[in-house]
């Protein structure tokens, strides 16, 4: 799946491997976004976006 991420210029991914005849799951996100994977299984990926304060230059 990392090849797809490279083609789409996506920096991060989390993959749940396939189980039997299923296809598996992948979540992709950009470098600027911080993500916390809270739980996963063969049917879902539960994640929370972590907000950060960005300092402004005056």
N, C-alpha and C positions, 0 to 999 in steps of 0.2 A: 504494500500500500504506500510505502514511502515514495515510489516512483510517481504516483498520482499527485502526492503532495508537492513534489519538486516541480511537476508540470504546471500545477496551479499556483506555485510560489507560496505555498503554505509551509510554515516553519515547524509546527508541532502536530503530533498525532498520538492517539491512543487507540489501540486495536485489541479487540476481543477475538480470539481465534475461533475458527469454525468448529462446530461440534456435529459429527456425523455428516449428513448431507446438507446441513445449513451453510450459509455463506460467511457468517461472521459479521462483525460490526467495526466501523472505524469512525472516530471523531477527529476532525481537523480544525486547527485554529492558528491564527497568526501570532507572530512574535510579541506584538504589542499587548496581547490579551493574556492575562494570567488566569489559569483554570485550575480548580481543585476537583479531581475525580473523587466523588464521595462513595459510589458503589457501582458495580457492574455485574452483569451475567450474560448469558448467551442471547438474551432478549432486549437488554437495554444498557445504556451508559448514563449514569446520573452524575452531572457535573454542575459546579457553581462557578460563575465568573467572579473573580476577585477584583474589586474596585480598588484603585490606587489614586491617591491625590498626586497630581502632577504640579510641580513647582513652576510658577511663571516668572520669567525674567522681566523686571521693570526697567 
